[in-house]
């Protein structure tokens, strides 16, 4: 039985490349993330094919943000595909609308706190209030959960503190910014190893480049799974 704690990010150019990678990974991986980068390259078609024909679980990483009515309509449309996870920005009005749009489906809504590629200088440039980035992430995660989100996206550094929140009981924590021991950091600034992320309270880890850039993606995925406690 595959370990669904590992979600592989299919951050490849198009659906054909994604299907090829999924074929290489085979039974070693059961959960895939499809993001905005592949939306115009057949991402939704790939999501449906992996789900319906290969029995895989799908995390649609769209990070939706808009007025409530638009979010509700968008999520209701996506919920018909019977996918597993969908990201929206963690602003309470967005989360509430997304939960309404997903009602009656099995789609889990995950709120994005602070993107793992951002640091305090980025927050300053975006006119986000002063303060420690970890504290702001924790506050945003709490607000998303209070608004009803099924879970949150947060860096491994914040996972333990989020897990300790009363609002986080029974909710999901999904952590990107995970790099296996010895891997290149890429554009991520707030990272951890797979084992650290799970130990700190994450339910799922998201890994992309260290797997799909590896000479043998299946072996890379198995090595990451072997790291998990």
ABEGO torsion letter per residue (X at the ends): XBBAABBBBBBBABAAAAAAAAAAAEAABABBBBBAAAAAAGAAAAAAAAAAAAGBBBBBBAGBBBBAAAAAAAAAAAAAAGBABBBBBABAAAAAAAAAAABGBABBBBBBBBBAABBAAAAAAAGBBBEBAAAAAAAAAAAAAAAGBABBBBBAAAAAAAAABAAABGBBBBBBGBBBBGBBAEABABBBBAAAAAAAGBABBBBBAAAAABABAAAAAAAAAAABX
